[in-house]
Amino acid sequence: MARIGRVLIITNQVYHKPHAGSNSKECNEKTTRPHDIAREDGEVNELLEKFKELGFTDIDGGTNNFVYKDQTKAQMVALLETVAKQDFSQDYCFICVIISYGKDGVITCVPMNENDSMKNPSVGMLLPLAELQNCLKGEKCKSLLAKPKIFMLQLDKVPEGQKAGGPPSAPPTARLVKIPREADFLTYTCDMNNLSYYYGINAWIEGLEKYVLKPQREEPKGEPMEIQRLLTRMTNIFKSKYEKETMTVEYPCVTSLLTKQVFLTKTPPA
């Protein structure tokens, strides 16, 4: 194979109405995630540079569009449908990074309608990860059949909605979608809980540098680390960062439907 693969990064950060199609310059509800957008943007760019050093290209094969910000549900599905139309015959794998509000495998997308907000979310804002993965089923993307499709998620808990004069509103329920069993998916999810700072992306950057890129720079023909071991190392990095601050968090969750070992190397495995 000619290259290691392609990478897509989605970051949902601004959830208030101007990003939902409103022409109004003033907005009473301003909901952003994370607390420091500039800092997260810097980390996303650093993560992207690690992928680029490994040889990953963008999903369109040359447009240099790697990062897509503030996506609605329809836009996110459209992105994965675009991925499915590409020719992956010369690619080893595909990686999708999603940083957003969400929980338990359901992504809370940026609202499309003016009446939708984080205080009044609709089902149209909720996107089960499996619905995105369904875009890459074998019959929809034959050139990715039996190739690793890796999803890395950092999902921050949605702030509880509060209706005027009443108790918190019940969250809407997203339609359940089963993960396609014939596909080689691996999902690594960091569920956050409104913390002051998120170390998911930071742990991914440090893990790629320490356990993938640095060893390959020092010994290009050395044996690479298999991805399950790599994710375990990343989880340890994630855990240690919060332990230093005496904070308790949920550990990242790995869901694997891989049928073979996977290695991230500058020279794609045969």
Buried (B, 14 or more C-beta within 10 A) or exposed (E): BEBBBBBBBBBBBBBBBBBBEBEEEEBEEEBBBBEEBEEBBEBBEBBBBBBBBBBBBBBBEEEEEBBBBBBBBEBBBEBBBEBBEBEBEEBBBBBBBBBBBBBEBBBBBBBBBEEBBBBBBBEBBBBBBBBBBBBBBEEBBEEBBEBBBBBBBBBBBBBEBEEEEEEEEEBEEBEEBEBBEEBBBBBBBBBBEEBEBBBBBBBBBBBBBBBBBEBBEEEEEEEBBBBEEBBBBBBEBBBEBBEEEEEEBEEBBBEBBBEEEBBBBBBBBE
